[in-house]
Amino acid sequence: MKKFFKYPEIKQFRSIIRDVHQLELNHKTLTFHGTVKLHGSNGGVILDNATGDIYCQSKNRTLTVEDDNHGFCKFVQEKKENFRKIFSMIDDLKYEQIILFGEWCGNGIQKGVGISQLRKMFVVFDMAIIRDEKLTFLGIYDIRNANDFENQIHNIYQFKQFKVDIDFNDPAMSVNKMVEYVNEVENECPVALDFGIRDSIGEGIVWKYFHIDKKHSMVLRFKTKGQKHSVSKTKKLIPVDPEKIKSVDKFIEYAVTENRMMQILLETLDGDMIDMPYLGNFLKNLNKDILKEETDVMESSLLTMKDVGKNISKKAVTWFKEQMLS
């Protein structure tokens, strides 16, 4: 049976602040490296060391050519030997499986961003080996070598990158610099620009801190999106002021946005056509996402999911039906 490996959650900045304070670190100033967040569909290419088989997955499931996601499995099957050459460069490592995590993006996958004007391509942003079903992520150097440009296989580190030092004793000091970088990406996508597409919108930045020593490895990730792609409706791109979310109606306006609902819908459909049988899973996934991402905001506003659940469903059902008719 082909195994599925879920990519770790990319958190919000406020969640990373909480996580860092809970870690036993010798210092609280960490350097995060930023790469362009691509607006496509999450995918993975896996090599099973025991069988030599190469297969692929979407964000939520393994794929077949008959049950595909925007043609990703077909692409991987056609480029199987190209992926095998990439995997062969790191065959000195002992593993049960090895996986390239990346974004399947380009024309016909998403709309409204610069890379939507490009040919479909797979852009690797992480690589992990699996032992005893546990993922161990490899460093940036290994990811940089995961490419075959002539065959539409790229890696995110070939494009423009960013860097910010965050003092977690005073994290607000880094916010202005991160906002500056996010606005730069949103105003002109660096990835699209490298392919000759000018003045096009980018989605945002994924920030990563990677640490490895003899005892353990640790990866911290968070995302910052421009206002046009933020799943929460806030004028501040990174920090959130929970005190302003004072009522159920204001929370619904803040949390149940077009961008969030579209993101959850695409993840729920996973390449299928929108239809009423998907409504239940869409609502379930939307509520789950809001609970995961916005619990701290609700708690600060003295709200619970019981308080807001009915209103979330009301707005989401209306929106879902509108998408069916569009």
C-alpha positions as a LaTeX table, in Angstrom:
\begin{tabular}{lrrr}
\hline
Residue & $x$ (\AA) & $y$ (\AA) & $z$ (\AA) \\
\hline
Met1 & 0.00 & 0.00 & 0.00 \\
Lys2 & 1.34 & 3.43 & $-0.95$ \\
Lys3 & 1.81 & 5.50 & 2.20 \\
Phe4 & 0.68 & 9.10 & 2.58 \\
Phe5 & 2.85 & 11.62 & 4.45 \\
Lys6 & 1.23 & 14.85 & 5.58 \\
Tyr7 & 3.26 & 18.05 & 5.37 \\
Pro8 & 3.51 & 19.88 & 8.72 \\
Glu9 & 1.25 & 22.81 & 9.42 \\
Ile10 & 2.67 & 26.21 & 8.47 \\
Lys11 & 1.64 & 28.35 & 11.41 \\
Gln12 & 0.83 & 32.00 & 11.96 \\
Phe13 & 3.50 & 34.31 & 13.39 \\
Arg14 & 1.66 & 34.66 & 16.70 \\
Ser15 & 1.69 & 30.87 & 17.11 \\
Ile16 & 5.46 & 30.72 & 16.51 \\
Ile17 & 6.00 & 33.37 & 19.19 \\
Arg18 & 4.18 & 31.14 & 21.67 \\
Asp19 & 6.08 & 28.04 & 20.52 \\
Val20 & 9.51 & 29.67 & 20.85 \\
His21 & 8.79 & 30.81 & 24.39 \\
Gln22 & 7.91 & 27.23 & 25.29 \\
Leu23 & 11.18 & 25.86 & 23.88 \\
Glu24 & 14.35 & 25.62 & 25.94 \\
Leu25 & 16.68 & 27.63 & 23.73 \\
Asn26 & 20.02 & 29.16 & 24.70 \\
His27 & 19.03 & 32.41 & 23.01 \\
Lys28 & 15.79 & 33.94 & 21.78 \\
Thr29 & 17.02 & 35.76 & 18.67 \\
Leu30 & 16.60 & 33.45 & 15.67 \\
Thr31 & 17.34 & 34.04 & 12.00 \\
Phe32 & 14.47 & 33.06 & 9.71 \\
His33 & 14.94 & 32.61 & 5.96 \\
Gly34 & 11.99 & 33.53 & 3.76 \\
Thr35 & 10.97 & 32.10 & 0.40 \\
Val36 & 8.11 & 33.09 & $-1.88$ \\
Lys37 & 4.82 & 31.39 & $-0.99$ \\
Leu38 & 3.40 & 29.98 & $-4.20$ \\
His39 & $-0.35$ & 29.90 & $-4.82$ \\
Gly40 & $-0.93$ & 26.46 & $-6.29$ \\
Ser41 & $-1.66$ & 23.00 & $-4.91$ \\
Asn42 & 0.52 & 21.22 & $-2.35$ \\
Gly43 & 2.07 & 18.00 & $-3.61$ \\
Gly44 & 4.68 & 15.40 & $-2.79$ \\
Val45 & 6.81 & 12.98 & $-4.82$ \\
Ile46 & 7.85 & 9.84 & $-2.90$ \\
Leu47 & 10.51 & 7.21 & $-3.54$ \\
Asp48 & 9.94 & 3.93 & $-1.71$ \\
Asn49 & 13.41 & 2.51 & $-1.05$ \\
Ala50 & 12.23 & $-1.08$ & $-0.67$ \\
Thr51 & 10.37 & $-1.31$ & $-3.97$ \\
Gly52 & 12.04 & 1.47 & $-5.97$ \\
Asp53 & 8.56 & 2.77 & $-6.81$ \\
Ile54 & 8.00 & 6.50 & $-7.33$ \\
Tyr55 & 4.52 & 7.83 & $-6.67$ \\
Cys56 & 2.89 & 11.09 & $-5.65$ \\
Gln57 & 0.32 & 12.69 & $-3.39$ \\
Ser58 & $-1.72$ & 15.85 & $-3.04$ \\
Lys59 & $-2.14$ & 17.69 & 0.25 \\
Asn60 & $-4.66$ & 15.13 & 1.50 \\
Arg61 & $-4.24$ & 11.83 & $-0.38$ \\
Thr62 & $-2.14$ & 9.65 & $-2.65$ \\
Leu63 & $-2.87$ & 10.14 & $-6.34$ \\
Thr64 & $-3.32$ & 8.00 & $-9.41$ \\
Val65 & $-3.59$ & 9.02 & $-13.06$ \\
Glu66 & $-7.29$ & 8.06 & $-12.88$ \\
Asp67 & $-7.81$ & 10.00 & $-9.62$ \\
Asp68 & $-5.50$ & 12.95 & $-10.21$ \\
Asn69 & $-5.12$ & 16.54 & $-8.99$ \\
His70 & $-4.81$ & 19.02 & $-11.88$ \\
Gly71 & $-2.65$ & 16.55 & $-13.80$ \\
Phe72 & 0.05 & 16.28 & $-11.14$ \\
Cys73 & 0.20 & 12.47 & $-11.10$ \\
Lys74 & 0.36 & 12.36 & $-14.90$ \\
Phe75 & 3.27 & 14.82 & $-14.77$ \\
Val76 & 5.15 & 12.76 & $-12.16$ \\
Gln77 & 4.65 & 9.54 & $-14.11$ \\
Glu78 & 5.97 & 11.17 & $-17.29$ \\
Lys79 & 8.99 & 12.59 & $-15.40$ \\
Lys80 & 9.58 & 9.54 & $-13.19$ \\
Glu81 & 13.17 & 8.97 & $-14.36$ \\
Asn82 & 13.96 & 12.66 & $-13.90$ \\
Phe83 & 12.78 & 12.44 & $-10.31$ \\
Arg84 & 14.77 & 9.23 & $-9.86$ \\
Lys85 & 17.97 & 11.09 & $-10.82$ \\
Ile86 & 17.18 & 13.76 & $-8.22$ \\
Phe87 & 16.67 & 11.13 & $-5.52$ \\
Ser88 & 19.90 & 9.35 & $-6.53$ \\
Met89 & 21.95 & 12.38 & $-5.48$ \\
Ile90 & 21.18 & 11.66 & $-1.82$ \\
Asp91 & 21.25 & 7.86 & $-1.85$ \\
Asp92 & 23.95 & 7.77 & 0.85 \\
Leu93 & 21.24 & 8.36 & 3.46 \\
Lys94 & 19.45 & 5.43 & 5.08 \\
Tyr95 & 15.71 & 5.72 & 4.71 \\
Glu96 & 12.52 & 3.79 & 4.07 \\
Gln97 & 11.01 & 6.51 & 1.92 \\
Ile98 & 12.19 & 9.92 & 0.81 \\
Ile99 & 9.82 & 12.68 & $-0.22$ \\
Leu100 & 10.02 & 15.95 & $-2.11$ \\
Phe101 & 7.38 & 18.36 & $-0.85$ \\
Gly102 & 6.49 & 21.18 & $-3.20$ \\
Glu103 & 3.89 & 23.27 & $-4.98$ \\
Trp104 & 2.23 & 22.12 & $-8.21$ \\
Cys105 & 1.47 & 25.47 & $-9.78$ \\
Gly106 & 0.92 & 27.31 & $-13.02$ \\
Asn107 & $-1.80$ & 27.84 & $-15.59$ \\
Gly108 & $-5.18$ & 26.33 & $-14.70$ \\
Ile109 & $-4.42$ & 25.50 & $-11.06$ \\
Gln110 & $-5.11$ & 28.82 & $-9.29$ \\
Lys111 & $-6.14$ & 32.29 & $-10.41$ \\
Gly112 & $-5.21$ & 35.85 & $-9.60$ \\
Val113 & $-1.43$ & 35.51 & $-9.21$ \\
Gly114 & 1.53 & 35.94 & $-11.54$ \\
Ile115 & 2.52 & 32.28 & $-11.66$ \\
Ser116 & $-0.94$ & 31.43 & $-13.02$ \\
Gln117 & 0.35 & 32.71 & $-16.36$ \\
Leu118 & 3.18 & 30.15 & $-16.45$ \\
Arg119 & 3.40 & 26.56 & $-17.66$ \\
Lys120 & 2.60 & 24.02 & $-14.98$ \\
Met121 & 5.65 & 23.22 & $-12.86$ \\
Phe122 & 6.59 & 21.51 & $-9.62$ \\
Val123 & 8.57 & 23.70 & $-7.22$ \\
Val124 & 10.26 & 21.82 & $-4.37$ \\
Phe125 & 10.28 & 23.65 & $-1.04$ \\
Asp126 & 11.18 & 20.85 & 1.41 \\
Met127 & 12.68 & 17.37 & 1.47 \\
Ala128 & 12.39 & 14.70 & 4.14 \\
Ile129 & 13.51 & 11.13 & 4.76 \\
Ile130 & 11.21 & 8.69 & 6.54 \\
Arg131 & 12.34 & 6.11 & 9.09 \\
Asp132 & 9.77 & 4.22 & 11.17 \\
Glu133 & 7.15 & 6.53 & 9.59 \\
Lys134 & 8.83 & 9.58 & 11.19 \\
Leu135 & 9.78 & 12.50 & 8.95 \\
Thr136 & 13.25 & 14.05 & 9.29 \\
Phe137 & 13.65 & 17.18 & 7.18 \\
Leu138 & 16.87 & 17.79 & 5.29 \\
Gly139 & 18.70 & 21.09 & 5.05 \\
Ile140 & 18.61 & 23.82 & 2.46 \\
Tyr141 & 21.68 & 22.45 & 0.64 \\
Asp142 & 19.88 & 19.21 & $-0.25$ \\
Ile143 & 16.78 & 21.08 & $-1.42$ \\
Arg144 & 18.86 & 23.33 & $-3.70$ \\
Asn145 & 19.97 & 20.28 & $-5.68$ \\
Ala146 & 16.40 & 19.05 & $-6.21$ \\
Asn147 & 15.72 & 20.44 & $-9.66$ \\
Asp148 & 15.60 & 19.69 & $-13.37$ \\
Phe149 & 14.81 & 22.99 & $-15.00$ \\
Glu150 & 14.35 & 21.59 & $-18.51$ \\
Asn151 & 11.62 & 19.29 & $-17.21$ \\
Gln152 & 9.66 & 21.87 & $-15.19$ \\
Ile153 & 11.07 & 20.72 & $-11.84$ \\
His154 & 12.37 & 23.67 & $-9.80$ \\
Asn155 & 13.16 & 24.47 & $-6.19$ \\
Ile156 & 12.09 & 27.52 & $-4.26$ \\
Tyr157 & 15.67 & 28.48 & $-3.39$ \\
Gln158 & 16.50 & 29.34 & $-6.99$ \\
Phe159 & 14.25 & 32.38 & $-6.63$ \\
Lys160 & 14.56 & 35.52 & $-4.51$ \\
Gln161 & 14.92 & 34.94 & $-0.77$ \\
Phe162 & 14.57 & 37.06 & 2.35 \\
Lys163 & 16.07 & 37.05 & 5.83 \\
Val164 & 14.99 & 38.50 & 9.14 \\
Asp165 & 16.40 & 38.25 & 12.68 \\
Ile166 & 13.58 & 37.93 & 15.20 \\
Asp167 & 14.17 & 38.75 & 18.85 \\
Phe168 & 11.43 & 36.73 & 20.54 \\
Asn169 & 11.80 & 38.80 & 23.69 \\
Asp170 & 10.48 & 41.69 & 21.57 \\
Pro171 & 9.08 & 40.13 & 18.35 \\
Ala172 & 7.15 & 43.27 & 17.36 \\
Met173 & 10.47 & 44.87 & 16.38 \\
Ser174 & 10.68 & 42.54 & 13.35 \\
Val175 & 7.14 & 43.08 & 12.09 \\
Asn176 & 7.79 & 46.19 & 9.99 \\
Lys177 & 10.58 & 44.46 & 8.06 \\
Met178 & 8.39 & 41.40 & 7.39 \\
Val179 & 5.51 & 43.61 & 6.23 \\
Glu180 & 7.91 & 45.41 & 3.89 \\
Tyr181 & 8.98 & 42.10 & 2.35 \\
Val182 & 5.40 & 40.80 & 2.06 \\
Asn183 & 4.29 & 43.98 & 0.29 \\
Glu184 & 7.23 & 43.62 & $-2.09$ \\
Val185 & 6.15 & 40.09 & $-3.03$ \\
Glu186 & 2.49 & 41.03 & $-3.37$ \\
Asn187 & 3.31 & 44.01 & $-5.60$ \\
Glu188 & 5.49 & 41.93 & $-7.92$ \\
Cys189 & 5.90 & 38.17 & $-7.62$ \\
Pro190 & 9.65 & 37.37 & $-7.77$ \\
Val191 & 8.99 & 33.89 & $-9.20$ \\
Ala192 & 6.81 & 35.15 & $-12.03$ \\
Leu193 & 9.33 & 37.93 & $-12.67$ \\
Asp194 & 12.12 & 35.37 & $-13.15$ \\
Phe195 & 10.04 & 33.91 & $-15.99$ \\
Gly196 & 9.44 & 37.33 & $-17.57$ \\
Ile197 & 6.01 & 38.15 & $-16.09$ \\
Arg198 & 6.16 & 41.71 & $-14.77$ \\
Asp199 & 3.88 & 43.64 & $-12.37$ \\
Ser200 & 2.09 & 40.48 & $-11.21$ \\
Ile201 & 0.70 & 39.61 & $-7.79$ \\
Gly202 & 2.51 & 37.28 & $-5.38$ \\
Glu203 & 0.87 & 35.54 & $-2.44$ \\
Gly204 & 3.31 & 36.00 & 0.43 \\
Ile205 & 6.34 & 34.52 & 2.18 \\
Val206 & 7.04 & 31.31 & 4.11 \\
Trp207 & 9.60 & 31.82 & 6.88 \\
Lys208 & 11.75 & 28.94 & 8.12 \\
Tyr209 & 14.22 & 28.49 & 10.95 \\
Phe210 & 16.23 & 25.29 & 10.63 \\
His211 & 18.51 & 23.99 & 13.38 \\
Ile212 & 20.37 & 20.70 & 13.51 \\
Asp213 & 22.95 & 19.35 & 15.95 \\
Lys214 & 24.14 & 15.97 & 17.25 \\
Lys215 & 21.09 & 15.58 & 19.48 \\
His216 & 18.17 & 16.71 & 17.36 \\
Ser217 & 16.88 & 18.78 & 14.46 \\
Met218 & 14.20 & 21.43 & 14.64 \\
Val219 & 12.28 & 23.32 & 12.00 \\
Leu220 & 10.02 & 26.29 & 12.75 \\
Arg221 & 7.80 & 27.59 & 9.95 \\
Phe222 & 5.30 & 30.42 & 9.66 \\
Lys223 & 3.64 & 32.27 & 6.81 \\
Thr224 & 2.90 & 35.90 & 6.08 \\
Lys225 & 0.45 & 36.79 & 3.31 \\
Gly226 & $-0.41$ & 40.03 & 1.60 \\
Gln227 & $-3.84$ & 41.53 & 2.23 \\
Lys228 & $-5.19$ & 40.19 & $-1.07$ \\
His229 & $-4.48$ & 36.61 & 0.04 \\
Ser230 & $-4.87$ & 36.74 & 3.81 \\
Val231 & $-7.48$ & 34.26 & 5.06 \\
Ser232 & $-8.35$ & 36.65 & 7.90 \\
Lys233 & $-9.68$ & 40.13 & 7.27 \\
Thr234 & $-7.22$ & 42.42 & 9.02 \\
Lys235 & $-5.55$ & 45.65 & 8.02 \\
Lys236 & $-2.39$ & 44.55 & 9.80 \\
Leu237 & $-0.60$ & 41.93 & 7.73 \\
Ile238 & 1.06 & 40.06 & 10.60 \\
Pro239 & $-0.05$ & 40.95 & 14.14 \\
Val240 & $-3.67$ & 40.63 & 15.21 \\
Asp241 & $-5.35$ & 42.81 & 17.81 \\
Pro242 & $-7.94$ & 40.49 & 19.42 \\
Glu243 & $-9.43$ & 43.34 & 21.41 \\
Lys244 & $-11.00$ & 44.66 & 18.22 \\
Ile245 & $-12.92$ & 41.45 & 17.65 \\
Lys246 & $-15.69$ & 42.26 & 20.12 \\
Ser247 & $-18.75$ & 40.50 & 18.78 \\
Val248 & $-19.87$ & 37.47 & 16.84 \\
Asp249 & $-20.63$ & 39.52 & 13.73 \\
Lys250 & $-17.21$ & 41.15 & 13.77 \\
Phe251 & $-15.53$ & 37.79 & 14.30 \\
Ile252 & $-17.40$ & 36.32 & 11.32 \\
Glu253 & $-16.33$ & 39.27 & 9.17 \\
Tyr254 & $-12.75$ & 38.81 & 10.35 \\
Ala255 & $-12.46$ & 35.01 & 10.11 \\
Val256 & $-14.92$ & 33.78 & 7.46 \\
Thr257 & $-13.37$ & 35.50 & 4.47 \\
Glu258 & $-13.53$ & 34.81 & 0.75 \\
Asn259 & $-9.88$ & 33.76 & 0.74 \\
Arg260 & $-10.27$ & 31.33 & 3.64 \\
Met261 & $-13.41$ & 29.75 & 2.20 \\
Met262 & $-11.84$ & 29.40 & $-1.25$ \\
Gln263 & $-8.71$ & 27.83 & 0.24 \\
Ile264 & $-10.76$ & 25.31 & 2.25 \\
Leu265 & $-13.03$ & 24.57 & $-0.72$ \\
Leu266 & $-10.07$ & 23.75 & $-2.98$ \\
Glu267 & $-8.53$ & 21.53 & $-0.30$ \\
Thr268 & $-11.87$ & 19.76 & 0.21 \\
Leu269 & $-12.47$ & 19.17 & $-3.50$ \\
Asp270 & $-8.82$ & 18.21 & $-4.11$ \\
Gly271 & $-9.26$ & 18.46 & $-7.87$ \\
Asp272 & $-12.91$ & 17.36 & $-8.11$ \\
Met273 & $-15.82$ & 19.47 & $-9.36$ \\
Ile274 & $-17.87$ & 21.40 & $-6.80$ \\
Asp275 & $-21.16$ & 19.67 & $-5.90$ \\
Met276 & $-23.60$ & 19.56 & $-2.97$ \\
Pro277 & $-22.26$ & 16.24 & $-1.54$ \\
Tyr278 & $-19.07$ & 18.13 & $-0.64$ \\
Leu279 & $-20.90$ & 20.75 & 1.48 \\
Gly280 & $-20.69$ & 18.76 & 4.73 \\
Asn281 & $-16.95$ & 18.19 & 4.46 \\
Phe282 & $-16.43$ & 21.81 & 3.41 \\
Leu283 & $-18.18$ & 23.09 & 6.55 \\
Lys284 & $-16.33$ & 20.59 & 8.74 \\
Asn285 & $-12.95$ & 21.60 & 7.30 \\
Leu286 & $-13.75$ & 25.31 & 7.53 \\
Asn287 & $-14.69$ & 25.04 & 11.21 \\
Lys288 & $-11.60$ & 22.95 & 11.89 \\
Asp289 & $-9.35$ & 25.54 & 10.24 \\
Ile290 & $-10.92$ & 28.44 & 12.15 \\
Leu291 & $-10.62$ & 26.55 & 15.43 \\
Lys292 & $-6.95$ & 25.79 & 14.71 \\
Glu293 & $-5.93$ & 29.26 & 13.51 \\
Glu294 & $-8.18$ & 31.62 & 15.47 \\
Thr295 & $-8.68$ & 30.06 & 18.92 \\
Asp296 & $-6.51$ & 32.70 & 20.60 \\
Val297 & $-8.52$ & 35.47 & 18.96 \\
Met298 & $-11.80$ & 33.90 & 20.10 \\
Glu299 & $-10.54$ & 33.44 & 23.65 \\
Ser300 & $-9.39$ & 37.05 & 23.86 \\
Ser301 & $-12.82$ & 38.10 & 22.59 \\
Leu302 & $-14.61$ & 35.87 & 25.11 \\
Leu303 & $-16.10$ & 33.77 & 22.30 \\
Thr304 & $-16.30$ & 30.00 & 21.74 \\
Met305 & $-17.02$ & 27.88 & 18.67 \\
Lys306 & $-20.48$ & 27.32 & 20.13 \\
Asp307 & $-21.04$ & 31.09 & 20.00 \\
Val308 & $-19.93$ & 31.51 & 16.39 \\
Gly309 & $-20.60$ & 28.10 & 14.78 \\
Lys310 & $-24.12$ & 28.83 & 13.55 \\
Asn311 & $-23.07$ & 32.12 & 11.93 \\
Ile312 & $-20.02$ & 30.52 & 10.31 \\
Ser313 & $-22.25$ & 27.89 & 8.72 \\
Lys314 & $-24.84$ & 30.43 & 7.57 \\
Lys315 & $-22.30$ & 32.56 & 5.72 \\
Ala316 & $-20.37$ & 29.55 & 4.38 \\
Val317 & $-23.43$ & 27.70 & 3.03 \\
Thr318 & $-24.59$ & 30.80 & 1.15 \\
Trp319 & $-21.11$ & 31.25 & $-0.31$ \\
Phe320 & $-20.81$ & 27.55 & $-1.25$ \\
Lys321 & $-24.09$ & 27.65 & $-3.21$ \\
Glu322 & $-22.96$ & 30.82 & $-5.00$ \\
Gln323 & $-19.80$ & 29.01 & $-6.15$ \\
Met324 & $-21.92$ & 26.21 & $-7.61$ \\
Leu325 & $-23.79$ & 28.72 & $-9.75$ \\
Ser326 & $-20.75$ & 30.73 & $-10.85$ \\
\hline
\end{tabular}
